[in-house]
């Protein structure tokens, strides 16, 4: 692989002043040679003007957060990153590469999630070029390479997670955005490392069920949420009933036979698991009446 080699160019301001002075002397020589009918002086000065003009083509500017890649007859010669007016060999071919931070938002992709449900998903990637040589010479077009590989990584990510999950131990696209974003960033970075690109941030910008199943999946999602909530309620109610029976027995407040325990458990579960508040009935007799 071709790796970036930083190169220091000559200060362009100094070179420009020297060339300007030389051009002035050459013009003066042409004029003087013409007046004195000195053909040798005139021709030499004219050739000097052309040579100085050729040297002036070596001047170039580098903006902040920008790199100029230098090539000599196809061979990579180095990258100049120092901002300002610079000068290098006029035979060098200079290519501009921006080092600024950029955003890329993918199109909405229609893919299947881990459970096979069709979903729509899109992402936003924040990236920048960190190696100009790899960006230019290892891939054909690094901008298009970022686009294609980002969409490929996003498709692969979508098939690794379900859209939604009521189990906290199972990560999902909708419920674990932080973990999913980290996974997406690593996935994209692995694909773009050979292009000299650093992924600074990656996150999902759009997530929804496909239109043809959106209504059905919404009902399924609501039903799943209700079942998950009921499961939590029942687990908590059973724990509270068990604690109540244990405390009654431990503190010897009242002794209940198995039939009375079953009735108490039934009443407590109705109170704790019911959707509306229970209406109490006071028993003025004994627990057996």
C-alpha positions in Angstrom: 0.0 0.0 0.0 1.1 3.6 -0.7 1.3 5.6 2.5 1.5 9.3 2.8 4.9 11.0 3.0 4.7 14.7 4.0 6.9 16.9 2.0 8.2 20.4 2.7 8.1 22.8 -0.3 10.1 26.0 -0.7 8.4 29.2 0.6 6.5 30.6 -2.3 6.7 34.2 -1.4 10.5 34.3 -1.5 10.6 32.4 -4.8 7.9 34.6 -6.3 9.9 37.8 -5.4 13.1 36.3 -6.9 11.3 35.2 -10.1 9.7 38.7 -10.3 13.1 40.4 -10.0 14.6 38.0 -12.6 11.7 38.7 -15.0 12.3 42.4 -14.6 16.0 42.0 -15.4 15.2 39.8 -18.4 12.7 42.4 -19.8 15.4 45.1 -19.3 17.9 43.0 -21.2 15.5 42.5 -24.1 14.9 46.2 -24.3 18.5 47.1 -23.9 19.6 44.5 -26.5 17.1 45.9 -29.0 18.2 49.5 -28.6 21.9 48.5 -28.8 21.3 46.1 -31.6 22.9 43.4 -29.5 21.1 40.3 -30.8 22.8 38.0 -28.4 21.7 40.0 -25.3 18.2 40.2 -26.6 17.9 36.5 -27.4 19.4 35.5 -24.1 17.1 37.8 -22.2 14.1 36.5 -24.1 15.0 32.9 -23.3 15.5 33.9 -19.7 12.0 35.3 -19.6 10.6 32.1 -20.9 12.6 30.0 -18.4 11.5 32.3 -15.5 7.8 32.0 -16.7 8.3 28.2 -16.6 9.7 28.2 -13.1 6.7 30.4 -12.0 4.4 27.4 -12.8 5.8 25.7 -9.8 4.0 28.1 -7.5 0.9 26.8 -5.8 -1.2 27.6 -2.7 -2.3 25.3 0.1 -5.4 26.2 2.1 -5.9 25.3 5.8 -7.0 21.6 6.2 -5.9 20.9 2.6 -3.2 18.7 1.1 -1.5 18.9 -2.3 -0.3 15.5 -3.6 2.8 15.8 -5.8 3.5 13.4 -8.6 6.6 13.3 -10.9 5.9 11.5 -14.1 3.3 9.2 -12.4 5.5 8.5 -9.3 4.2 9.7 -5.9 6.6 12.3 -4.6 4.9 13.4 -1.3 2.1 15.6 0.1 2.4 19.2 1.1 0.2 20.2 4.0 1.8 23.6 5.1 -0.8 26.4 4.3 0.3 29.3 2.2 2.1 30.0 -1.0 4.5 27.2 -1.8 6.9 26.3 -4.7 7.9 22.9 -6.0 9.4 21.4 -9.1 7.3 22.7 -12.1 7.3 19.1 -13.5 5.3 18.0 -10.4 1.6 17.3 -11.0 -0.3 18.7 -8.1 -3.6 17.2 -7.0 -5.9 18.8 -4.4 -7.3 16.7 -1.5 -9.5 18.2 1.1 -8.8 17.2 4.8 -11.9 18.9 6.2 -14.6 17.0 8.1 -17.5 16.0 5.9 -21.0 14.6 6.3 -22.6 11.8 4.2 -26.2 10.8 4.5 -27.1 7.6 2.9 -30.3 7.0 1.0 -33.2 5.1 2.7 -32.4 1.5 2.2 -35.1 -1.3 2.3 -33.6 -4.3 4.0 -34.7 -7.2 6.2 -33.8 -7.1 9.9 -32.6 -10.1 12.0 -36.1 -11.5 12.2 -36.8 -11.1 8.4 -39.1 -8.1 8.7 -38.7 -5.5 5.9 -37.6 -2.2 7.2 -36.4 1.2 6.0 -33.1 2.4 7.3 -30.6 5.3 6.6 -27.5 6.6 8.3 -25.4 9.7 8.7 -21.6 9.3 8.6 -19.1 12.0 9.7 -15.7 11.4 8.0 -12.4 12.9 6.8 -9.4 12.0 4.8 -6.3 11.3 7.0 -4.0 9.7 4.4 -4.0 11.6 1.1 -1.9 9.0 -0.7 -4.2 6.1 0.1 -7.2 8.2 -0.8 -5.9 8.9 -4.3 -4.0 5.8 -5.2 -5.6 2.9 -3.3 -9.2 3.5 -4.6 -10.5 4.9 -7.8 -12.8 7.5 -6.3 -12.7 7.8 -2.5 -15.9 9.9 -2.3 -17.9 7.2 -4.2 -16.1 4.5 -2.2 -17.3 6.0 1.1 -20.9 6.1 -0.3 -20.9 2.5 -1.5 -19.2 1.0 1.5 -21.3 2.9 4.0 -24.5 1.5 2.4 -23.0 -2.0 2.3 -22.1 -1.7 6.0 -25.6 -0.4 6.8 -27.2 -3.4 5.1 -25.1 -5.8 7.0 -25.8 -4.1 10.3 -29.6 -4.2 9.7 -29.5 -8.0 9.3 -27.6 -8.4 12.6 -30.3 -6.9 14.9 -34.1 -7.1 15.2 -36.1 -3.9 14.7 -37.4 -4.1 18.3 -37.0 -6.4 21.2 -38.7 -6.6 24.7 -35.8 -8.6 26.1 -33.2 -6.3 27.6 -30.5 -8.9 27.0 -31.1 -8.8 23.2 -30.0 -5.6 21.5 -32.3 -4.1 18.9 -32.1 -1.3 16.3 -34.7 0.8 18.1 -33.9 0.2 21.7 -30.1 0.2 21.8 -29.1 3.1 19.6 -25.7 3.7 21.3 -24.5 0.1 20.8 -25.8 0.0 17.3 -24.1 3.3 16.4 -20.8 2.0 17.8 -21.2 -1.2 15.7 -22.0 0.8 12.6 -18.9 3.0 13.1 -16.6 0.0 13.5 -18.2 -1.7 10.5 -17.7 1.3 8.2 -14.2 2.1 9.5 -13.0 -1.5 8.7 -14.2 -1.0 5.2 -12.7 2.5 4.7 -9.4 2.0 6.4 -7.7 1.1 3.0 -8.9 4.3 1.5 -7.2 6.6 4.1 -10.5 7.7 5.6 -11.3 8.1 9.3 -14.9 7.6 10.4 -15.5 10.1 13.3 -19.1 9.3 13.9 -21.9 7.1 12.5 -25.5 6.9 13.5 -28.9 5.8 12.2 -30.9 8.8 10.9 -34.0 7.0 9.8 -35.6 3.7 11.0 -39.1 2.5 10.2 -41.0 -0.6 9.1 -41.6 -0.9 5.4 -45.0 0.7 4.4 -46.6 -2.6 3.4 -46.2 -4.1 6.9 -46.2 -0.9 9.0 -49.8 -1.2 10.3 -49.5 -4.9 11.0 -46.1 -4.5 12.8 -47.5 -1.6 14.8 -50.2 -3.9 16.2 -47.7 -6.6 16.8 -45.4 -4.1 18.6 -48.3 -2.9 20.8 -49.3 -6.5 21.6 -45.7 -7.4 22.4 -45.4 -4.3 24.7 -48.6 -5.3 26.5 -47.4 -8.9 27.0 -44.0 -7.7 28.3 -45.7 -5.3 30.7 -48.1 -8.0 32.0 -45.1 -10.3 32.5 -43.4 -7.8 34.6 -46.6 -7.1 36.6 -47.2 -10.8 37.3 -43.6 -11.4 38.3 -43.8 -8.5 40.7 -47.2 -9.5 42.1 -46.0 -13.1 42.7 -43.0 -11.7 44.6 -45.1 -9.5 46.8 -47.6 -12.3 47.6 -44.7 -14.6 48.5 -43.2 -11.9 50.7 -46.6 -11.3 52.4 -47.1 -15.0 53.2 -43.5 -15.3 54.5 -43.9 -12.3 56.8 -47.2 -13.5 58.2 -45.8 -16.9 58.9 -42.5 -15.5 60.3 -44.1 -13.0 62.7 -46.9 -15.5 63.7 -49.6 -13.0 63.0 -52.1 -15.4 61.7 -52.1 -19.1 60.9 -53.7 -20.0 57.5 -54.4 -23.4 56.1 -53.8 -24.2 52.5 -57.3 -23.2 51.4 -57.1 -19.8 53.1 -53.6 -19.3 51.6 -55.0 -20.0 48.1 -57.8 -17.6 48.7 -55.4 -14.9 49.9 -53.1 -15.4 46.9 -56.1 -15.2 44.5 -57.3 -12.0 46.1 -53.8 -10.4 46.1 -53.2 -11.3 42.5 -56.5 -9.8 41.5 -55.7 -6.6 43.3 -52.1 -6.3 42.1 -52.7 -7.4 38.5 -56.0 -5.8 37.8 -56.2 -2.9 35.4 -58.5 -0.9 37.7 -58.5 -0.4 41.4 -60.2 -3.2 43.4 -63.4 -2.6 45.4 -62.7 -3.8 49.0 -65.3 -6.0 50.8 -65.1 -5.9 54.5 -65.6 -9.3 56.3 -67.3 -8.7 59.6 -67.3 -12.4 60.5 -64.5 -14.9 60.6 -62.1 -15.8 57.8 -64.2 -18.9 57.3 -67.5 -17.0 56.8 
